Amino acid sequence: MSSSSQASQRINALLDENSFVEIGALVTARNTDFNLKQEDTPSDGVVTGYGVIDGNLVYVYSQDASVLGGSIGEMHARKIVRLYDLAIKTGSPVIGLIDSTGLRLQEGVDALNAFGEIYLKQVEASGVVPQITAVFGPCGGGLALIPSITDFAFMESDKAKLFVNSPNVLEGNYKEKCDTSDAAWQVKEVGTVDAALDEASIYAEIRQLVSLLPSNNEDGDSFEDCADDLNRACENLDGATGDPSLIARQISDNGIFFETKREYAKEMVTGFIKLNGATVGFVGNRTEVFDAEGKVSEKFDDKLTGHGCDKAAEFVNFCDAFDLPVLTLTNATGFGSTRCDEKHVAKAAGRLVYALANATVPKVNLITGKAFGSAYVIMNSKALGADITIAWPDAQVGTMNADIAAKIIADGKDADTVAKTAAEYAALQNNIKSAAGRGYVDEIVEPADTRKYVIGAFEMLFTKRDERPNKKHGTV
């Protein structure tokens, strides 16, 4: 199989059978410097066109590594820009399949300008149509910005390389020591990539993602008939308090949950679920990960970390841009206390505050565990604009753990007094009924009834309108 057929074959493997229509197949490079000749650059190294995924129109470009390494030059970029123009006009997603050595050196400044033209179109399309990229080969230097600007990105787990600087040019590093371009490192440490998988799995993930997302920011008809019982009880849901991804699957229609950035900042879960046929953005604090046998495989503190807040803020911004409701699950008692967190968490938490407070879509908060201090406020509290707050009976809302509060309030007193103070504090301040009595919690529901009440809340909020002060944009 030639690399040329591989570029087209990737498109055909992604799209519905026989649905792809190629655009610009006869385009070749114009530049003739350094002996570049038109006959040497078929399609100028990128196959572009449109097709459908489960009946949904999408635009796709796939880079051809057999043509000058799939490098980006003037006409290569022009084909991609043309695709974006069509996508914006018709309101349909853009999917890029990346396999390129990057900038075409033979075209010099023309190639540099070409990069800028692609960036500009990506920015124009951002928040208008979903953008998805999948990296199958090299993606380095300025090319690495393309997946970073898109909404979702995937990497082939073995052959894909994503980097701005190669590992060997980093001071004190080399590829064998730490391959910073490797898919595993990118998904766990960087947070640009949603998942590292084999090619077939990447196509399946993109297809599922397209089926869940609206085609554009004005697509209000992306609903499906729901065959799942809207009042279905979710037994033993409170046993999954530590891992909201399990709760997501249990309350979602037919168990559908598409988790984004699943290996990055695992203490924060983000993804998409279906409720009564509608896609809903899902965000939750995680303290445990369970393996296939139901045993705890990883544990995290119930804290908001810098990376976790950034992950959630970016996700909420996407949901708000595409008019997707947001469901948050709160189970946090404070902030991460590592040196890394101390450098980043205040700014990152501020971005999460901004994203949630700024979002005008329907917002529902479910308090499943402990919601203490500023962490409670940040995680979509009433004060930030949550439309409905639901809590489980054993949930707690307060300034801090009762035992810690008692030691401060009864400082210098004997142990019995401290213990009594702690009990009083827990009953008066941390009891969920106390928060409900003050109007900070709207409903206290049994965990098994969560699906029913969450669906009811979003149905009630379906016609929500939220007018804000007129401004160009915020600055957070």
N, C-alpha and C positions, 0 to 999 in steps of 0.2 A: 504493500500500500504506500503510495507516494505521499509526501507531506501535503502536496496540493489537494489530493483527494481527502486527506485527513481533515483539512480545514472545513471542507464541505460536509464531510461525513459527520463531524461533530455537530454541525447544525441539524443535519437530518436525524441524528440520534436524539437531539433535544426536542424537536418540534413534532407535531402530529404528522403521521405518515403522508408523504407526497404533498405537504402543504407549503413548502418553501418556494418562494419566488425570488430569484436573484436580481439585484439592481446593480448596474455599473460593472458588468462582467468584462466589458471591453476597455475599461480604463487602464492606462499604463502611465508610467512615470514620464514627466516632461523633461526633467533635468538630464543633461547629457555629460555633465562634468565627470571626470575620472572614468571615462569610457562606459558610463551607464547607457544602455540602449533599450529602446522600448520593448524589443522582443525578449529581453531578459527579465522583464517585470510584468508577467501576466497578472491582471487585476490589481496590480501594484501591491501585492502581498496581503490583501485582505478581501475576503468574500463577504458581501453585504446584501441584505434583503429583508423580506418579511415572511411571516407564516403564522401559524396558530398553535396554541397550547390549550388543549381541552376547549377549543372553540374560541379562545381569547386571542385577539390580534397582538403580535409582538414583533419588534424589529430586532434583528440579530446581525452582529458582525463577528467574523471568525478570522483571526490572523493566520497567514500562510507562512510557516517557518521555512519553506523551500525557496521563497523569493527573498533574497537578501536578508535571510534570518527573520523575516516578518517585520523588518525595521520600518519605522514610521517616517514617511516623507510627505511631500506636499500633496500629492494626489491620493495617497493612502488616507491621510487625515481628511481630505475633502470628502471622500466617500463616507467616512464615519460621521462627519458634520452633517452631510446631506441626510443621513439616516435619522439623526437627532431632529433635524428640521421637520421631517415627516412625522416623527413620533410626537413632537410637541403639537403639531397641527391636528393630528388625529386622536391624541390623548391615549397613547399606548406605550407599554413598557419598552425599555431598551436593554438588551442583553449582550454583553461583550465577552467573547471567548478569546483570552489573551495567550499568545505564544510568540514572543517578540524579543529581539535583542535590544530594542529601544530606539534611540535616535538614529536616523540614517545619516551617517557622517558625510557621505558623498554629496548630500544636498545642503549641508551647512546651515545657514541662517533660514533658508526656506523650511528646513525640517524643524528648526526651533520654533518658527512661527506656526508651523503645523500643530505642534504640541499645544501652544497657547490657544489655537482655535478649538481644539477638542475640549480643553479645560473650560473655555467660555461656554460652549454648548452644554457641557455637563452642569455648570452652574445655572444656566438658564432653565434647564430641565428639572433641576432639583426642586422637589416639592410640587412639581407639576405631573410628572410621570415617574413610576418606580424605575430605578436603575440597578441592574444586577451584573456583576462580573464574575467570571470563573477563570482562574489562572491555570494553564496546563503545561507551560514551559517557563522560560525566563521572563521576568517582568521587573526590570531594574531601572535605576536612575529616575528621571522625570516620569517614566512610564508608570512607576509605582504609585504616582498620585491618582491615576485613573481609578483603580479600585478603591482608593481611600475617599474619593469624592462620591462614589456610588453608594447606594443605600445598603446593599448586601453583596458580600464577596465570598467566593469559595476557592480552595486550592486543591489541585490533585496532590495526593499525599506523598508521592514518590518523586515525580519529575519536576513539579512546579517550584520556582524560586522567586521570592518577592523581596526586594531590597531597594533602598536608596543608595547605600554604599555596600559593596561586597564585604563579606566577613573579614577577608584578609587585609583590608585597608583600615580596619578599626584598630586603634591603638591597643596593644596588648592582647589582640585576639587573632584567631585564624580559624578557618573552616572546621578543622578537626577538633578544635577546642570548643567552639560554640558557633554552629552554623546559623547565624541570625537570619539567613534567607530561607531557611527550611520551613516547611509548612507547619510542622509541630510547634516550632518556636513562635511562629507568627500567630497561630490561633490561641496559644496559651499566654504569651507575654505581651503582645502588641495590641490585639483587640480590633484590628482592621478586618480580619477574616472571620466569617461565621462558622466555617467547618472545613476540615481537611479530609477528603474522601477519595475513593477511586472514581474514575470518569463516569461510570454508569450510575453511581450513587449521586454524583453531582447533578446529573441530568434529572434524576428523580426528585432531588431536593428543589431544584429550580422550578420544575413543573408544579410541585406542591405549593411552593411560594407564590407563583403566578396565580394559581387557583384561589389562594387565600386573599390576595391583595386586590384593591380596586385598580382599574386600568389607569386612572388619573385622579387628580385632586377634586374633580367635580362629578365623579362617578358615584351617584347615590343609589344605584340599582344592583350593587354587587351582593345580593342576598340569595340564599338557596332555601329550598323547602327543607324543613327539619323533620326527620323521621324519628328522632330521639325524643323520649318523653320529657316534656318541659318540667314536670313535677317529680322527675326521677330522684329518689333518695340516694344519697352518696354515703353509704355506711362506712364507719371507721375513718372518716375523713380527718378527724382530730389526731389520729395516729401519724399523719403525714405533715404535721405542723412544721417540722424542721426542713422539709423539702417541698417547696411550693410547686415544683414541676409535677409532682405526683398529684397534688390538688388540681392543677390545671387540667391534667388528663382526665381526672374523674368528673369534673364539673362540665367539661366541654362536650359539645355534641359528638357522639360516637367516639369519644376519646381522642379527638384531634388536638394535637399541640405541636406547633413548629417552634422549637427553641432557637433563638438567635444567639450568636457568640457564646455557644454552650461551654466551651473550654476556658473562656476568659472571665476573670472575676466571678467565679462560681458562687460566691456569697450573695450575688444578686442574679435573679432569674428574669430573663426577658423573652418574650415570644408571642405567638398568636394562637388564640383559641377560637372556637365557634360557639356562639350562644344563640339558640333559636335561629340558626342559619346565617347569622351575621358575624363577621370577623371582629374580634375584640383584642386590643393590645393588652398583654398581661405582664405585670412587674411584681416581683416578690422577694422578700429577704429570706435567704437560705442559711441554715446552720448545719444541715446534714445532707449527704448524698447517699442514696441506697443503691446497692448493686442488684443484679438480676435475681439474687436469692433473697432479697429483702433485708440484707444486713447493711449496717452503716459502713461505708467504705471511705468516706471523708467527713471531717467535721470542721466547722468554722465558728468563730465568735459571732454573737448576735449584734454585730456592729456594722455601721455604714463605713465602707472604705472609699478611698479616693477613686480607685478604678471602678468599683461597683456603682458609685454615684454617676460617674461619666457614662458608663454603659447604659444605665437607666435613663439618664437625661437625653442621650442621643436617640434612644428608642422612643421615648415619649414625644420628642420633637417630630419624629417621622409619623407617628400616629396622628398627631395634631394636624400636620400638613395634609394628610390624606383622609382626614375626617373619620378616623377610627376611634371608637370609644376606648377608654382605658380603665382596666381593673387592677388595683394594687392590693397586695397582701402584705400587711405590716406585722413584723415580728422583730423589732430592733430596740436596743437599750442605750445606744450611744455611738461613738465614733471609734474607728480603728486607731490603735495607739502605737503603730510602728513609726520609724523615722520616715519611711516613704509616705505614709498617710499624713504625718504632720506637715510634710511639704506640700501635699496636694489636696487633702480632704476638705479644707475650708472652701477653696475655690470650686472644687468638684461638687460639693454639697450645695453650694450657691447656684451652680448650673442646674442641678436637679430641682431645687426650689423654683428657679425661674421657669424651667420646662413645664413643671406641673401647674404652677400658678398661672402661667401664660397660656396654657392649653385651654381652648374653648369647647372642646369635645365633651361629651358626657363622661364624668369621672366618678367611679365608685371605689370606696376603700373598704376592705375587709380586714379587720384586726383579728388575727388568729392566735397571737401569743402575747408577748410583752411589748408594750409601746410606751417607752420611757423617754423623757427629756426631749431635747431638740430633734433626736432621731424620729420620734413620733410625729412632731410637727412637720418635718421635712417629707415624710412618706405619705403625701397626699391627705393631710389632715383637713378637717373642716376649715381651719384658719386659712389654708392655702387655696381653698375653693372646691374641695370635694363636694359633689352634689348630694351623695348619699354615703353615710358611713354605717357599716354593718359590723357587728362583733359577735364572736362566739362567747358563750357564758363564762368560760374560764379565762378569757382574755383580761389583760390588765392595762390600764392607762394611767400614767402618773409622771411625776417629775423624775423619780428614780426608784430603785428597789427599796422596799420598806425597811429592810434591815440596815441599809446604808443611811437612809433618811433618819432612822431612829438614833443612830450613833451621833448624828449631827445635832438633832433636836434635843436629845437627852445627854449631851456631852458632859462627862464628869459624874453622871449618876451611876447607881449600882446596876448589876446585870439584869435583875428582875424588872427594874424601871425601864431599861432599854428594851427588853423583850416586850413589855406591856405597850410601850410607845410604838414599837414596830407593828404589833397587832392592830392597834388603833389606827395607825397610818394606813395600813393595808386595807382596813375596812372603810375608812373615810375617804382616802385619796386614790388608791390604786384599784379599788373595786370598779368593775365595768359599769355597774348600775349608777355609781356616783357620776361617771362621765356622761352616761345617758341622761341622768337627772339634770345636768347642766346643758343638755342639748348638743353635746359633742359627738354623741352616738345616736343614730336614728332608730336602729333595730338591733335587738339581741336575738340571734337565731341559733337553733341547734345545728351543729356541723352537718348532719345528714340532710338538712333542708337548704344548704348553701346554694345549690344550683337554682332551685326554684326562686329564691329571693333575689339572687343576683340578676337572673333573667328578668324578673319583674321590675327591678330598679332600672335596668337599661331600656326596657320597653316604655316605662313611664318617661324616661329622659329623651326618647327618640326625637322629639320636636324641640329640643333645647335650643335656645338662642341666647348668646352671651355677648352683649355689646361692650366694647372696651374703649378707653380714651384714644383718640386719633393720634397716630404717630407713624413714622416711617418704619422703624423697627427698634427693638430693645438693644442693649449693649452688653448683656451678660454673656 
